[in-house]
Amino acid sequence: MSSSVSRYYFMWTKSDCPYCVTAMQLLAKNQANHTAYTMDKRPDELDKVKEEFNWKTVPVIAVQRSDGLREFIGGCDDLEKYLEEINDRVQTDPDEEVR
């Protein structure tokens, strides 16, 4: 028997980024709890986030799991794959949660 793992997503974006919009739509479609930070007026902070995760583009997406693990996901395409994998696991394990 597994224990339930919930997830909270964090995303750093720019307002003119179509991939950021798509990523936010993916999270909304999956009813995933998340916070999106629009970094247009904070380029220095965005650079620090990119450096922390060794990622060059936006969006920068990470997830905090209820079991204490923090995972870096990547960008929009990576989020789509990640959510597909989670949704596949939810189908086979009712204790698994996307959100």
C-alpha positions as CSV (number, residue, x, y, z in Angstrom):
1,M,0.0,0.0,0.0
2,S,1.5,3.4,-1.0
3,S,0.9,6.7,0.7
4,S,-0.6,9.6,-1.1
5,V,1.9,12.1,-2.6
6,S,0.5,15.6,-3.5
7,R,2.4,18.2,-5.6
8,Y,2.6,22.0,-5.7
9,Y,4.1,23.5,-8.8
10,F,6.2,26.6,-9.1
11,M,6.8,28.3,-12.5
12,W,8.9,31.4,-13.4
13,T,7.7,33.0,-16.6
14,K,7.7,36.1,-18.8
15,S,4.5,37.6,-20.1
16,D,5.5,37.5,-23.7
17,C,6.4,33.8,-23.7
18,P,3.9,31.5,-25.5
19,Y,5.4,28.4,-23.9
20,C,4.7,30.0,-20.5
21,V,1.0,30.4,-21.4
22,T,0.8,26.8,-22.6
23,A,2.5,25.6,-19.4
24,M,-0.1,27.5,-17.3
25,Q,-2.9,26.1,-19.3
26,L,-1.5,22.5,-18.8
27,L,-1.4,23.1,-15.0
28,A,-5.0,24.5,-15.1
29,K,-6.3,21.7,-17.2
30,N,-4.8,19.2,-14.7
31,Q,-6.2,21.2,-11.8
32,A,-2.7,21.3,-10.4
33,N,-2.0,23.6,-7.5
34,H,0.6,26.1,-8.6
35,T,2.1,29.6,-8.3
36,A,3.4,31.4,-11.4
37,Y,5.9,34.2,-11.0
38,T,6.0,36.7,-13.9
39,M,9.6,38.0,-14.0
40,D,9.3,40.7,-16.6
41,K,10.4,43.4,-14.2
42,R,12.8,41.2,-12.2
43,P,15.4,40.0,-14.8
44,D,18.2,39.7,-12.2
45,E,16.0,37.4,-10.0
46,L,15.0,35.4,-13.1
47,D,18.7,35.0,-13.9
48,K,19.3,33.6,-10.4
49,V,16.5,31.1,-10.8
50,K,17.8,30.0,-14.2
51,E,21.3,29.6,-12.7
52,E,19.9,27.6,-9.7
53,F,18.2,25.1,-12.0
54,N,20.9,25.3,-14.7
55,W,18.2,26.3,-17.2
56,K,18.4,28.9,-20.0
57,T,14.8,29.5,-21.1
58,V,11.4,30.2,-19.7
59,P,9.3,28.8,-18.3
60,V,11.3,27.4,-15.4
61,I,9.2,24.8,-13.7
62,A,9.7,22.9,-10.4
63,V,7.5,20.9,-8.1
64,Q,7.5,20.5,-4.4
65,R,6.1,17.1,-3.3
66,S,4.3,16.5,0.0
67,D,6.9,13.8,0.8
68,G,9.5,16.5,1.0
69,L,11.1,16.0,-2.4
70,R,11.7,19.0,-4.7
71,E,12.0,18.2,-8.3
72,F,13.1,20.4,-11.2
73,I,10.8,19.6,-14.2
74,G,12.2,21.9,-16.9
75,G,10.2,23.8,-19.5
76,C,6.8,23.5,-21.1
77,D,7.5,20.3,-23.1
78,D,9.0,18.7,-20.0
79,L,6.0,19.6,-18.0
80,E,3.7,18.0,-20.5
81,K,5.6,14.7,-20.3
82,Y,5.8,14.9,-16.5
83,L,2.0,15.4,-16.2
84,E,1.4,12.5,-18.7
85,E,3.5,10.2,-16.6
86,I,1.8,11.3,-13.4
87,N,-1.6,10.8,-15.0
88,D,-0.6,7.4,-16.1
89,R,0.4,6.5,-12.6
90,V,-2.9,7.9,-11.2
91,Q,-4.7,5.5,-13.4
92,T,-2.9,2.5,-11.8
93,D,-2.4,3.8,-8.3
94,P,-5.3,5.6,-6.7
95,D,-3.1,7.1,-4.0
96,E,-1.0,9.1,-6.6
97,E,-2.1,12.7,-7.1
98,V,-1.3,15.2,-9.9
99,R,-2.0,18.1,-7.6
